[in-house]
Amino acid sequence: MEVVTRLLSGGKRRRLKCQRSAELFQDQEKAPAIGGAVDLQELHSSFILTPDVLLFEPSDEELFEGSGSTRKRIIFLNTPLLESETKSLVSLHQELFARTGVSDFPEYVKVHALRILQFKKWNAAAAADLIRKCLADRVQKLPIAEADILEDIRSGFMYWHGRDKQCRPCLVIRLENMGDMKNDQEKAVRLVIFVLEYAIRFAMIPGRVENWVVIIDLKNASKLISMMQLYSLACTAKAIATTLEAVYCGRMVWVKLLNMPSDRMASIVNACIPSEKKQKVVVLKDKDIETQLAACFEPHQLEQRYGGTAPDLEPQETYPYKFFPDCVGPSSSSSSSLSTQTSPSVGIKDLHTHCERWFHEGFLWDESSPEVRDAWRQEVTSQSLTRASSGALKPKLQVIPCTDMLHWLRLVDRDEYERLTAEPVAVLGGAREAGEKVSVLGGAREAGEKVRESVDQLEPVCSTIVKPPLLVEPEPCKPDYAHNQDVDLPYVKERQESMGTNETMGVETKVKEPRMEDAEFVESGNGGGGIWSFVSKSFLCCKGSDKIATEIK
């Protein structure tokens, strides 16, 4: 049994015992919404998840695509919904109740319901039909074990390679490597399902990165196809297209067709593209491939055959799938700030090892009824939310947005977070003799990470939290610090002078970043605690209060 530890609202921890992914599909009606690719033996790319991806903040324009009547949502989870969308969800609940006597969405589509509604143009009856189709065309075909289709995975026909500048994984389809799958529709669809399930389970971040882009390479395709095989190929291609856009609807942002060999092949490809999706498809001429793709990708994210700098892969080299750091550029804020946002022990490799299935699943913020709303609100505080999503929950819920890697690590892997921040940041008052520690979010152990959390929000991240009589900071001219009138100001001045400064309260001090090796604990001498001093500032412990300063700069 796989044990998943989650942080839930109120700072409480709950240990959820979860079956192995393969076992979760034994009851099809309760099958999970993601996680159908199971029993993986090959190691993931060390860069399948990077800080760029984990902390990506989509703009308002990136939550939707198009404008006016063609405007469609592309980010559905861990984000507030429009009033019209909520009304459509109400209609879908009612439609399901009329058909089955149960209004709740089945687990296997719970987070996909709004995608399905939008794909069916907000028609609740049609959406309900597609839900049943997802049961037949997805759930009943799952789980798919890696070993069962490893030969097809390594055929080089369909594989993930890199991400575009919006952190979306790129699906490469090379028709020349289709092999006998061109005549075996079931085998081809099985591969498609495995590949897409893999990305949704391991490469997506709800509320941040929920889509993929597609490159279809038709080079040498015409040489492999005879006139006798055209009908069979067309049927297989149609089945693949249906799986891509119906069963996994709302995921594909664009398709770029490369190396179109002939008008005959063009007609086959065109027939496989639904009319409403044709605006997403662009046929690139040979002379335009490099410039067009360069606008979408950093060079190292693309193979050389597509104008990039990554080596061209042989079919057998395409799996495990290849991912790379710095998909939004080498000077991106996420990656460049990593060294100051987290301990060097975290690094930027193998971050996926901290993530369980629930992290990649997310929540649909369905407010169609109080019961439905309360269900996700009870757990949404465990999610890695963007600034916009966090702000949308106020004032009813106070959730700190995840904007740095230490905060992210606290959410997804508390044990590892506590290990990295086990070194004490402050020893408080009388607890000093007992050796009790307070591990402050962000640590300040190596990086001087900033904390802006209330006591209730701070408690869940503490190994052992001891509320001291008082923990406050001297207030400088910048209005960012906690302040309490009971602070012994002469004592503050004395300590500042002992640190080599003569500035008093209210005067800005120019100092370097705090380091634990520069800190020392000094008792006040009156039984009221003491001071934990850094080069850059002081944190005081005094008698007479049970509050903890909530901002550490």
N, C-alpha and C positions, 0 to 999 in steps of 0.2 A: 504494500500500500504506500502510495506517495503522500507525504504529509506536507501540506501547504500552510505556512504561517502568514496570517494577514493582520494588518492594523486596521481596526474599524473605528467608527466615530466614538468620541469621548475618550480617546486614548487607550481603549481597552484592547487587549490582544485576544484573538480567538484562533484556535487551532482547528483547521478543517481537514478531516481525513478524506482524501480524494482517491478514487480508483485510478488505476492506470488508464491511459487514454483509450486503449483498445476495449477495456471493459465497459467504458462509459457508453458505448454504442450498442450494448446488449439490449437495452430497452429503447427502441427507436424513438418513441414519443418523447423520451427524456434525454435524447442524445444532445451533446453540447453544440453550441453554435460554431465553435472553432475546434481544431485539433484532430482532424481526421487522418493526417499523415502520422503514422505511429511506428514504434520500434526502430527508430533511427540508430544505425550503427556508425555511420560516418560522422566525423566531427563537423560542426558548423564552421563557417568562416569566422575567424577571430573578430572580424569587423562587420558582422551582420547587423549589429547594433553599435552605434557610436554616439558620442555626445551630441553631434549635429542632429542626429535622428531623434534621440531621446528627449532633447530639449527644444525641438523645432516648434516654432510658434507660427501657425498659419495666419495670414492676414485675413481680413474680412473678404477680400476678393478670392482668396484661396479656399474659403469654406464653400463657395458656390462657383459655378462656371456658367458662362453665358449671361444674358441680360434680358429684361422684359419677359415675354411669354416663354422664352427658351431657357430662362434661368433655372438651374438645377443645383441641388445640394450635392456636394461630394465628400464632406466631412459630416458624419452622422452621430458619432458617439462622444460621450463626455463633453457635450456642448449643448447650450439651450436651444430649444426648438421654436419655430414660428407658431403663432396662434393657429394659422391655417393647417399646419402640420399636425398639431395636437388634435384638432377637430377631425382630421382624416384618420388618426389613430383611434379615436373614439368610434368612428364608423366601422373600422376593421374589427375592433373588439366586439361590437354589436353583431357584425356579420358572422363571426366565428361562433358567438353564442347562439345565434339563430340556427346554425348548422349542426353544432355539436353539444350545445348546452353548457359549454365552457368558454368563457370570454378571454381567459388568459392566453397569451401567445405561447405556442410550444417552445420548449427550451431551444430547439435547434434553429429557430428563427427569431428568438426574442430580441436580439440586438440588430437583426436584419430587417425588422418589420417595416421601418420607414423607407428603407431602400426599395423594398418590394412594392410598397405603395407608390412611390415616385415612378418606378419602372412601369407600373401599370396605370400611370397617369391618374392616380388618386381614385381609382375605381376599386371600392372595397371588395366587391364580388370577384373581380378579376385577380385582385391581390390574394384573396383566400384560395383561389384555384392554384396560384403559383406556389403558395405555401405547401399545398399537397404535392405539387410537382417537385419541390425541393426535397420532400421526404423520399419520393421515388428516385429522383435523379442524383441526389447527393447522399442523404443519410443511409439509404438502403445499400449504397455502394461502399460505405465506409464501415470500419476503418480499412485503410490500405497500408500494409506494412512495406517498408523500404525494400526488404529482401525479395518480396514477391514481384516487384517490377524494376529491380535494380538495372537489369539489362536495358530496359526502355529508357530509364532515367539517364543512363550514360550513352544513349544513342546520339546525343547532340541535336535532337529534333527540337526540344523545348527546354530552356534553362534560364535561370536568373543570373544576371550579370550587372553588378553596380547599381547605382541610383542616379536619378536626375537631380537637378539643382533644387528641387522642392522635396528631396529626400525620398522620392517614390521609387521603389525597386523596378528595374527594367526587365521585362520578359522578352527573351530573344527566341524567335521561332524560325528555324532554318529548314525549309521544305526538302532540301536535298538529302537531309538525314532522316527523313520520315520512315524509310525502310518499308517493312511489311505492314506498318500501321496504316498506310494509305488504303489498304484493302481490308483492314480490321477495325471497324468503327468502335467496337466495344473496348478494344485494347488502347486505341488513341484517346478515347474519353477518359479511361481509367488513369492514363498518364496525366492528362490535363487536370483532373481532380486532385491528384497527388501534388502536382506542382503548385496549384493555387492554394490548396490547404496548407502547404508548407509555408507559403509567404504570409498568409493571414495569421497563422499560429506563431511564427517566429520573426517576421520582418516588419510587421505593422505595429503602430502605436495608436490606440484609440484617441481621437480628438486631435491628433497631430499628423499622423501619416496613415491614411486608410486606402490609398489607391495605388495602382500600378500603371506603367506605360508599356507599350508593346512595339517591338521592332520585328517585322516579318521580312525575312530575307528569302527572295525567290530565285537566287542565283542557282543555275544548273537544274532548276526544277523541271523544265520542259524536257530535258534529256532523260529523265527518269520516268516519264509518264507517256504511255502510249494512248492512242485513241480509244482502245478497248477499256482503259482504266479511268477514263474521264468521269464517267457517271459514278463509279465507286468512290473516286477521290472527292467529287463534289458532295456526295452524301456524308463522307467522313468530315470534310471541312465544315459542312453545315452543322453537324453534331457538335464539333469543337466550338463553333461560333455560338451556338445556343448555350453551351455550358459556360462559356466565358461571359456572356452578357445576360443570360436569364437566371441561371442557378446562382451565379456570382455577380448579380447585377449591381450597378452603381460603383464599380471598382475601377473600370478602365477609363483613363483620362483621354488618351489618344493612341492611335496606331499609325506607324509610318511604314509604308511598303517600299522595299528596296529591290533593285535589280529585276524589275518586271521584264520577263523574257519575251513575251509575245502578246498579241491581242487576245489569243485564245485563252491564255492563262489569266489575263486581266478580266475576261468575262466570267471565269470560274470564281475568282476572288471576289469580284463585284457582287455576284449572286449570293455569296455567303454573308454579306454585310447587310444587316437590317437597314431599311431606308432611313429610320430616325437616327442611326448611328453613323451615317456616311459623312456627316460633317466632322466627325472625329478622325476620319481616315485621310491621310495625305500620301500620295504617290510621289516619291522623290526620284528625280532624274539622277543619273550617275554623277553628273557634274555638281549636283547640289547636296549630295549626301553629307560630305564632310562639314560644310558650312551650316547646314540645317541642324544637324545633330550637335554641332559645337555650341549652338545657342541653347541647347537643352541640358548638356552634360559637361562636367569637367573632363578634360582629356583622359585622365587615368581611369575613368569609370567605363570607358568604351574600349573594345578590341580595336586593334590596328585596322582591321578590314572595314571598320566603320568610321575611320578617321581619328581614332583615339590612340593612346600610347600603351594600353594593356596588351599583352601578347595575344595573338590569335590562338584560340583553343581547339585542340583536336576533340572529336566527339567524346572520347573517354575521359577527357579532362574537364568536362563541363560540370561534373558533380563530384564532390560537394560544390555547391554554387559559390560563385566568387563575389565577394563584397569588399569594399575598400573605404578607408577613412576619407574625410574632407570632401564629401559629395557636394557641399554648397560652396566649396572653395577653401584654399589653405588659410585664408585670413578670417574665417568665419568666427563669430563671437563665441559660439559654443566650444569649439575646439581650442581656440586661443586662450580661453579663460580657464580651461580645465586645470592647469597647473595651480591656479589660485583658488579653484573651487573645490578641490578634493585632495585627499591624501595621495601621494605618489604610489601608495600600495594599491590603489584602485586601478590606475592606469587608464588606457583607452581600449584595451583589447579584452575580448571574451566577456563583455558586459552581459551578454545573453545568458551566461551561467547563473545570474541572479534572478532571472525572470521565470515565473510560473505561468500557467495558462491563463489564470484570471487577469494578470496584468495586460495581456494582449487582447482580452475579450472586451473589457470596458462595459459601459452602460449606455443604453438608450434612455435619455431623460424624458420618459413618457409621463405626462401629467394628465392623462385622460381620466383618472380617478384618484381620490386620496390614497386608496390602498396601493395602487400601482406606483404612485409617486413615492410613498413612504418606503416601499421595498428597495428602490435604488438609492434613496437618500440615506438610508441606514449604512450604506457601504461606500458611498462615493468619496468619502474622505480618505479612503485607502488608495485612491487613484492619483496618477500623475497629471494634474490639471494645468492648463495654460493660464496665463493671467486673465484673459477674457472670460474663460469658463469659470474660474474661481470668483471673479467679480460678479458674474451673473447669479451666483448662488446667494449673495448677500441681500438683505441682512438675515435671512432665515438660517443660513448655514455659513459658518466662518471656516473656510478651507484655504490654507496657505498654498499659493501656486507653486508648482515645482519649476524652479528656474536655475538650479545648480545641481551638480552631480551628487553631492553629499545628501541633499534632500531626497533626491531620487533613490539613492541607495537605502536611506532610512525607510522609504516606502516599500521597496521590493525585497529587501533582505536585511531585516533588522539585526540578525545575528552577526552578519558581516559588518554592518554599520557599527555595532557596539564594539566589535573587536578592534576596528580601526580608530575608534574614539574612546577606547578604554582608559587612556592616560588622562588623569584628572585635569580639568580646566580650572576648577575652584574647589577648595576645601572649606566648608562653611562652619564658622562658629565652633560650638561645642562638639560638633561631629568630627572635628579634626582628630581627636584622640581615638575615636572609633574607627578611623580610617575609611569613613564612608565618602563616596565620590559623587559628583554630579557631572555627567557627560553632556555638554551643551551641544545642540545641533550645530553642525558646521565645525565643531571642535576647536578651532583656533590652534590646534596642535601644530600644524605645519603652515596653514594658510591664512589664519586670521579671518576665518569665514564669518560673515555677518548673520546675526540672528534677529528676527523680528517676530517672535512668537510669544503668546501669552503663557502664563504658568500652565494652564490646562493643556495647551497645545505642546508645551515643552515636556510635560511629564511622560508621554508615551515613548520618547526617545532616550529617556534616562535609564541607565542600568539600575541605579538606585538613586532616587531623588530625596534629598534631605532639605526640608524647608528651614532655612536659617532664621535667626531673629530678624535680620534685614540684610539684603544685598542691594546696594545702590551704586551709582557712579557719580563722580563729580561732573557738574554740568559745564561744558565749554561754551564758547560763543555760538557754535553751530547747534541748532535746536534739535538734536537727534538723540540725546541721551536721557535716561531716566533721572529723576531728581527727587530728593526728599529733604524736607526742611530740618529733619533731625540729625543730619550729617554734621559731625564735629569739624567745622571748617578749619580751625587752627591745625587740627591733626592732618587734614588733607594737605594744607600748605606745607607742613613739616615733611610729609612723605614726598611731596613733589620736589621739594628742595633737596631731599636726600637722594633723589634720582637725577640730580644735576640740572633741574629746571628752577626758575624763579617765577613762573607764571602762576597766578592765582585763578580762582574760579572765574569764568567768563572771559578769559583771555586765551586765544587759540595757541596751541602748542604744536610746533613742527617736530614730528618724531617719525621714526621708521615703523614698519609693520610689526605687530606683536609676534613674539616667538616664545614657545614654552621654555626654552633654555634660558631666556632672559627674565623669567618670572621667579618670584619668591613670595612666601607667605610670612607676614609679620603680624604678630599678635598685638592687640591694642593695649594690653596690660591691665585692663579693668574688668576682665572676665566677659567682655561683650563681643568677643570674636576677634577680627583682625582684618588684614588687607592682603589681597593677592595682587601683586604688582607686576605689570609688564613694562617694557621700555616705553611703550606708546601711551599707556593709561593705567588707571588703578580701578579695582573693583573692591568695594568696601563691605565688610560684614560688621554690623552694629546691632545692639540690643533693641528690642521694643517693637518689632514688626514681623509679620509672617509673609511679606511680599518679596518677590524676586524681580529684580530689574529685567525687563523683557527685551531690551535692545543692547546688543554688544556690537560695537563698531570696530 
